[in-house]
Amino acid sequence: MHFSIPDVQQFRDDNGITYTAFNIYIDGFFHCAARYKQLLSLHEQLQSQNPYLKLPQFPPKKLFLTSSQIEERRILLEKYIQLVGQNPVLAYSDILITFLFSAQQETHCVRVHEVDIEISLMNGYRIPLSVSSTDSSGTVLDIACNYINLPKEYVKFFSLYLFNWSCAKDGQPCLKKLEEYESPYISQKYVRPDDKIVIRKSYWDPRYDIDVMCDRVALDLLYLQTIEDIDLGWIHINSQIKDLLNTHESRKEKKEYIELARSSRHYGRVPAGEAVTDTRHVTDGATSGPCRVRVSLASKELTLTSVGQPSREQRYKVTRMRCWRITTLHTTDRHQTNGHGSLLEESNKHFELSFEYLISKDNLEWITLQTEHAIFISVCLQSIVDELMRQKSGNGPASPRCKRGGLTYLRRDGSSQLITSSSSSDTLSSVNGDSITSGSSREIFSVQKLTQKFASVAFKSGKDCVENNAFEAIGDEEL
């Protein structure tokens, strides 16, 4: 999880007293607003559950904070929550998951009630479901998979995503995986209301396709996704292959269709928008100026394709990335042209994502991308690394679902509620119903907003970079 707290918002309690809440973003999207005392309660319960684990230092208590002191507290809380997210024991603990789930519900003032939602397949077919407004992503996925008769042992190969077809057609990031710490109903309604909730495969490695194709329903889901990915242009195929695919499709030869699509080197790739880079590997090596590229990610690799020369591309293996980092560009950087007019100024370049890459034996080189989609790329890289590490330890395609429970949730008004895994509802209850007065809690992620709020982004705070646990030391002969 990539945590950030770019700003705060002010609330008034029932007595008219103003208090500050800190806006918590996860993976670039607004998730919840929490008070200092709520985060302190979370810290104390995390420490109680993990008595032998040294937690990050929590910002000290202070009374009657000035504006500058609130800003200082924001920075310290951001560093704290980032360090918690960096620790796998804490990041996947039931206490943190329950807190985030409850805080999302409280922030958007959503009561527990039955709602009608639609889950779409990748061909647009819609599954109408009646669920609880606070059902978790895993619960809704189970309900949807049961509706289409997908056997339980195959559910692990799929996940729910928020998907935007308009962005997908433009080659922009269009996927947001719905995690266990959020309600699909809340996330779609308040965070990305223009998106559809879809079922897609949850793995990167295409070798898992073999297992998926053993079941009729799972095969159908993979088949529909493959057709749509080709129609969207995510998988590049020539006219001859296209004709063969059309033949398989007309004959309903699903396995044959997928197997042929899998032969494409772009199979399984996910677009991540455009970026500007000055790496010589995407060009002919003779130019030194910036180059506009299209970024995509697939199993174990990141690909940069030249916009001006689509035949030129460079693929970087994730296992060769020692680490990566995200920073923002300063004002002076945004006006550099390097003899290429206003290329940097015109591009989506508010963030920089850099990764240290093993070019050859004992030769590490930094590759830098200027792109507003740096967070999305980083999330994808981390997801690929997590899958590689699970494979290394002999586990399956998906990590075990995080469980909720064992948390005394402190509300913003100071009242508390004990939440356990056996609770009748997932988290909190509210008598007020869904609220439309949550202010900035309804805001969609804004790159400009984040850029204005801090000069650098260190999502794995405490270190300059995100360390890649899948990094492998290799020799020249393997490059």
C-alpha positions in Angstrom: 0.0 0.0 0.0 1.3 3.4 -1.0 0.2 5.8 1.7 0.2 9.6 1.6 -1.4 12.4 3.6 -1.2 15.4 1.3 -3.6 17.7 3.1 -6.2 18.1 5.9 -9.8 19.2 6.3 -11.7 20.9 9.1 -14.8 19.6 10.8 -17.1 20.9 13.5 -18.5 18.6 16.2 -22.0 18.7 17.7 -20.8 21.4 20.1 -19.5 23.6 17.3 -15.8 22.9 18.2 -13.5 22.8 15.1 -11.1 19.9 14.8 -8.6 18.7 12.1 -8.8 15.5 10.2 -6.0 14.2 8.0 -6.8 13.0 4.5 -5.3 9.6 3.9 -4.7 8.5 0.3 -3.9 4.9 -0.6 -2.3 4.1 -4.0 -3.1 7.7 -5.1 -6.8 7.6 -4.3 -8.6 9.3 -1.4 -9.6 6.7 1.2 -10.6 8.3 4.5 -10.2 11.3 6.8 -8.9 10.5 10.3 -8.2 12.5 13.4 -4.9 12.4 15.3 -6.5 10.5 18.2 -7.9 7.9 15.9 -4.5 7.2 14.4 -3.0 7.2 18.0 -5.6 4.5 19.0 -4.6 2.5 15.9 -0.9 2.8 16.9 -1.6 1.6 20.4 -3.6 -1.4 19.3 -1.0 -2.3 16.7 1.7 -2.2 19.4 -0.5 -4.2 21.8 -1.0 -6.9 19.1 2.7 -6.9 18.3 4.5 -6.5 21.6 7.9 -7.7 20.3 7.8 -5.6 17.2 9.3 -2.1 17.3 6.7 0.2 15.7 7.6 3.5 14.0 7.7 6.5 16.3 4.3 8.1 16.6 4.1 12.0 16.6 3.9 13.3 20.2 0.7 14.8 21.7 0.3 18.6 21.6 -2.5 21.0 22.6 -3.7 24.0 20.7 -1.7 23.5 17.5 -0.9 26.4 15.2 -1.2 26.1 11.4 2.5 25.4 11.1 2.3 22.8 13.9 -0.6 21.1 12.1 1.5 21.0 8.9 4.3 19.5 10.9 2.0 16.9 12.4 0.7 16.1 8.9 4.2 15.3 7.7 5.0 13.2 10.7 1.8 11.2 10.5 2.4 10.7 6.8 5.9 9.3 7.6 4.4 7.1 10.3 1.7 5.5 8.1 4.1 5.0 5.3 6.5 3.1 7.6 3.5 1.0 8.8 2.7 0.2 5.2 6.3 -0.7 4.6 6.2 -3.5 7.2 4.4 -6.6 5.9 3.5 -7.7 9.4 1.7 -4.5 10.1 0.4 -3.7 6.6 -1.5 -7.0 6.4 -2.6 -7.1 10.0 -6.3 -7.5 10.8 -6.1 -4.4 12.9 -4.9 -2.1 10.1 -7.3 -3.6 7.6 -10.3 -3.2 10.0 -9.3 0.4 10.8 -9.0 1.4 7.1 -12.3 -0.4 6.3 -14.1 1.3 9.2 -12.6 4.7 8.5 -13.8 4.6 4.9 -17.3 3.9 6.1 -17.3 6.7 8.7 -15.7 9.2 6.3 -18.4 8.7 3.7 -21.2 8.4 6.4 -22.5 5.1 4.9 -24.9 3.1 7.0 -25.2 -0.6 6.7 -28.0 -1.4 4.4 -28.8 -3.5 1.4 -27.8 -2.0 -2.0 -28.1 -3.1 -5.6 -24.8 -3.0 -7.5 -23.7 -4.4 -10.9 -20.6 -6.5 -11.6 -19.6 -6.5 -15.2 -17.7 -9.1 -17.2 -15.2 -7.8 -19.7 -17.7 -8.2 -22.6 -20.0 -5.8 -20.8 -22.4 -8.4 -19.5 -23.8 -7.2 -16.2 -24.4 -9.2 -13.1 -27.0 -7.6 -10.8 -26.3 -8.3 -7.2 -27.9 -7.3 -3.9 -25.2 -6.8 -1.2 -24.6 -4.9 1.9 -23.2 -1.4 1.5 -20.3 -2.4 3.7 -19.5 -5.8 2.2 -15.8 -6.1 1.6 -14.3 -6.7 -1.8 -13.6 -10.3 -1.0 -17.2 -10.8 0.1 -18.7 -9.2 -3.1 -16.3 -11.2 -5.2 -17.5 -14.4 -3.6 -21.1 -13.5 -4.2 -20.4 -12.6 -7.9 -18.5 -15.8 -8.5 -21.2 -17.9 -6.9 -23.7 -16.2 -9.2 -21.9 -17.3 -12.3 -21.1 -20.7 -10.8 -17.3 -20.3 -10.6 -16.0 -23.1 -8.4 -14.4 -21.8 -5.1 -11.0 -23.2 -5.9 -10.8 -20.9 -9.0 -11.9 -17.7 -7.2 -8.3 -17.0 -6.2 -7.4 -16.4 -9.8 -9.7 -13.4 -10.1 -10.4 -10.0 -8.4 -12.7 -7.1 -8.6 -11.5 -3.9 -10.3 -12.8 -0.5 -10.9 -12.5 -0.2 -14.7 -12.9 2.9 -17.0 -13.5 1.9 -20.6 -12.8 5.5 -21.9 -9.3 5.6 -20.3 -8.7 2.0 -21.5 -9.3 3.0 -25.2 -6.9 5.9 -24.8 -4.1 3.7 -23.4 -4.3 5.4 -20.0 -4.3 3.7 -16.6 -7.9 2.4 -16.2 -7.7 -0.3 -13.5 -7.9 0.0 -9.7 -7.9 -3.3 -7.8 -10.5 -3.3 -5.1 -8.7 -4.4 -1.9 -10.0 -6.0 1.3 -9.8 -2.7 3.2 -12.5 -1.1 1.1 -16.1 -1.5 0.2 -16.8 -1.8 -3.6 -20.0 0.1 -3.1 -18.3 3.0 -1.4 -15.2 3.1 -3.6 -17.3 3.2 -6.8 -19.9 5.7 -5.6 -17.5 8.2 -3.9 -14.1 7.6 -5.4 -14.5 6.7 -9.0 -18.3 7.1 -9.9 -17.7 6.9 -13.6 -16.1 3.4 -13.4 -17.6 0.0 -13.6 -16.9 -2.9 -11.2 -15.5 -5.7 -13.3 -14.1 -9.2 -12.8 -10.6 -9.7 -14.2 -7.8 -12.1 -13.6 -5.7 -11.1 -10.6 -2.3 -12.5 -11.7 0.5 -11.4 -14.0 2.2 -14.7 -14.9 0.5 -16.2 -17.9 1.4 -19.7 -16.8 -1.5 -19.6 -14.5 -3.8 -19.5 -17.6 -3.2 -23.3 -17.9 -4.9 -23.9 -14.5 -7.7 -21.4 -15.2 -8.6 -23.1 -18.5 -9.3 -26.3 -16.7 -12.7 -25.0 -15.6 -15.5 -24.0 -18.0 -16.5 -20.8 -16.2 -13.0 -19.7 -15.5 -12.1 -20.3 -19.1 -15.1 -18.1 -20.2 -13.9 -15.3 -18.0 -10.3 -15.5 -19.3 -11.7 -15.8 -22.9 -13.9 -12.7 -22.6 -11.0 -10.7 -21.1 -8.6 -11.7 -23.9 -11.1 -10.7 -26.6 -11.6 -7.3 -24.9 -7.8 -6.7 -24.4 -7.3 -7.3 -28.1 -10.2 -5.0 -29.1 -8.8 -2.3 -26.8 -5.4 -2.6 -28.6 -3.6 -3.8 -25.4 -2.5 -6.9 -27.3 -0.9 -6.1 -30.6 -1.5 -8.7 -33.4 -1.0 -8.6 -37.1 -3.7 -9.2 -39.7 -2.9 -12.8 -40.2 -3.2 -13.6 -36.5 -6.3 -11.5 -36.4 -7.9 -13.7 -39.1 -7.1 -16.9 -37.2 -8.5 -15.4 -34.0 -11.7 -14.5 -35.8 -12.0 -18.1 -37.0 -11.5 -19.5 -33.5 -14.0 -17.0 -32.2 -16.7 -17.9 -34.8 -16.2 -21.6 -34.0 -16.3 -20.8 -30.2 -12.9 -22.5 -29.9 -12.0 -20.6 -26.7 -8.9 -22.5 -25.6 -7.4 -22.3 -29.1 -8.2 -18.5 -29.2 -6.4 -17.9 -25.9 -3.4 -20.1 -26.8 -3.0 -18.1 -30.0 -3.3 -14.8 -28.2 -0.8 -16.0 -25.6 1.8 -16.3 -28.4 1.8 -12.5 -28.7 4.6 -10.9 -26.8 2.2 -8.2 -25.7 -0.2 -10.7 -24.1 -1.2 -9.7 -20.6 0.1 -6.2 -20.7 -1.5 -3.3 -19.0 -1.1 0.3 -20.3 0.2 2.9 -18.0 -0.1 6.0 -20.1 2.6 8.2 -21.6 5.9 9.4 -20.1 9.0 11.4 -21.0 12.4 9.8 -20.7 15.8 10.6 -21.9 17.0 7.0 -21.9 19.0 6.1 -25.1 17.7 2.6 -25.1 14.3 3.6 -26.6 15.9 5.5 -29.4 18.9 4.8 -31.7 21.4 5.8 -29.0 22.5 8.8 -30.9 20.1 11.3 -29.4 20.4 12.7 -25.9 17.2 14.6 -25.6 13.9 13.6 -24.0 11.8 11.0 -25.7 8.0 10.5 -25.3 7.1 6.9 -24.7 4.1 4.8 -23.9 4.5 2.7 -20.8 3.0 -0.7 -20.3 3.5 -3.5 -17.8 3.2 -7.3 -18.2 4.5 -10.4 -16.4 7.9 -9.6 -15.0 8.6 -6.6 -17.2 8.0 -2.9 -17.9 8.0 -1.8 -21.6 8.7 1.6 -23.0 7.5 2.2 -26.6 8.6 5.3 -28.6 5.5 7.4 -29.5 7.3 8.7 -32.6 8.7 5.4 -33.6 6.4 2.6 -32.4 8.7 -0.1 -33.7 11.3 1.0 -31.2 10.8 -0.3 -27.7 12.8 -1.3 -24.6 11.7 -3.9 -22.1 13.0 -3.9 -18.6 12.8 -7.0 -16.5 11.4 -6.4 -13.0 13.9 -8.8 -11.5 16.7 -6.6 -12.8 15.3 -3.5 -10.9 17.2 -3.2 -7.7 14.8 -0.5 -6.4 12.6 2.4 -7.5 11.5 5.7 -6.2 8.9 8.4 -6.8 9.6 12.2 -6.6 7.9 15.3 -7.8 9.4 17.8 -10.2 10.3 21.3 -9.0 9.1 24.3 -10.9 12.4 25.0 -12.6 12.5 21.4 -13.9 9.1 21.7 -15.5 10.3 24.4 -17.9 13.4 22.6 -19.3 13.2 22.0 -23.0 16.6 20.6 -23.8 16.3 21.8 -27.4 13.0 20.1 -28.0 10.6 22.9 -27.7 8.1 22.5 -24.8 8.2 18.7 -24.7 8.7 18.5 -21.0 6.3 21.3 -20.3 3.5 19.8 -22.4 3.9 16.2 -21.1 2.2 14.7 -18.1 5.3 15.0 -16.0 4.3 16.1 -12.5 5.9 13.0 -11.0 9.1 11.2 -11.7 9.5 7.4 -11.3 13.1 6.2 -11.4 14.4 2.7 -11.1 17.9 1.4 -10.7 18.4 -1.2 -13.4 21.1 -3.8 -13.8 22.3 -3.1 -17.4 25.1 -5.5 -17.3 27.2 -7.3 -14.7 28.2 -4.8 -12.0 26.7 -2.0 -14.0 23.6 -0.4 -12.4 22.0 2.6 -14.2 19.1 4.8 -13.2 16.2 5.0 -15.7 13.8 7.9 -15.1 10.3 8.5 -16.3 8.4 11.8 -16.0 4.8 10.9 -15.8 1.7 11.7 -13.8 1.0 8.0 -13.6 4.1 7.2 -11.5 2.0 5.9 -8.6 0.1 3.5 -10.8 3.3 2.2 -12.3 4.8 1.8 -8.8 1.7 -0.1 -7.6 1.9 -2.4 -10.6 5.6 -3.0 -10.0 5.0 -3.9 -6.4 2.2 -6.3 -7.4 4.5 -8.1 -9.8 7.2 -8.3 -7.2 4.7 -9.6 -4.6 3.6 -12.4 -7.1 7.3 -13.3 -7.8 8.0 -13.6 -4.1 4.9 -15.8 -3.6 6.1 -18.0 -6.4 9.5 -18.2 -4.8 8.0 -19.4 -1.5 5.8 -21.9 -3.3 2.5 -20.2 -2.9 -0.3 -19.7 -5.4 -1.2 -16.7 -7.6 -3.0 -14.7 -4.9 -2.0 -13.7 -1.4 -4.3 -14.9 1.5 -7.2 -12.6 2.2 -6.7 -10.3 5.1 -9.2 -10.8 7.9 -10.8 -8.1 10.0 -11.5 -8.2 13.6 -10.1 -7.5 17.1 -10.2 -3.7 16.8 -11.8 -1.1 19.1 -12.6 1.5 16.5 -12.4 5.1 17.9 -14.8 7.4 16.0 -14.1 11.0 15.2 -16.6 12.1 17.9 -14.6 10.1 20.5 -17.1 7.2 20.9 -15.8 3.7 20.3 -17.1 0.4 19.0 -15.6 -3.1 19.3 -15.4 -4.8 15.9 -14.7 -8.5 15.8 -14.7 -11.1 13.0 -18.0 -12.4 14.2 -19.8 -9.0 14.0 -23.1 -9.2 12.2 -22.0 -6.3 10.0 -18.6 -5.8 8.5 -17.8 -2.6 10.4 -19.8 0.3 11.7 -23.4 1.2 11.6 -24.9 4.6 11.0 -28.4 5.9 11.5 -28.0 8.8 9.2 -27.7 6.9 5.9 -25.5 7.9 3.0 -24.3 11.4 3.3 -23.7 14.0 0.6 -22.0 16.4 2.9 -18.6 14.8 3.3 -16.8 17.6 1.5 -13.4 16.7 0.3 -14.0 13.1 1.0 -15.8 13.0 -2.3 -12.8 14.3 -4.2 -11.1 12.2 -6.8 -7.3 12.0 -6.7 -5.7 15.1 -8.1 -2.0 15.0 -9.2 -1.9 18.8 -9.1 -3.2 18.7 -5.5 -0.5 16.3 -4.4 2.2 18.2 -6.3 1.3 21.4 -4.5 1.3 19.8 -1.1 4.8 18.3 -0.9 8.1 18.6 -2.7 8.9 14.9 -2.7 7.0 11.7 -2.4 8.5 8.7 -0.5 5.9 6.1 -0.3 8.2 3.8 1.5 9.3 6.5 3.9 12.4 5.9 5.9 14.2 4.8 2.8 14.9 6.8 -0.3 13.7 3.9 -2.5 11.3 1.0 -2.6 13.6 -2.0 -2.3 12.8 -4.8 -4.8 13.0 -8.2 -2.9 12.9 -10.0 -6.3 16.1 -8.4 -7.5 18.5 -10.9 -8.8 22.3 -10.5 -9.3 22.9 -11.7 -12.9 25.8 -11.9 -15.3 26.4 -10.4 -18.7 25.5 -13.7 -20.4 22.0 -13.5 -19.0 21.2 -10.1 -20.3 
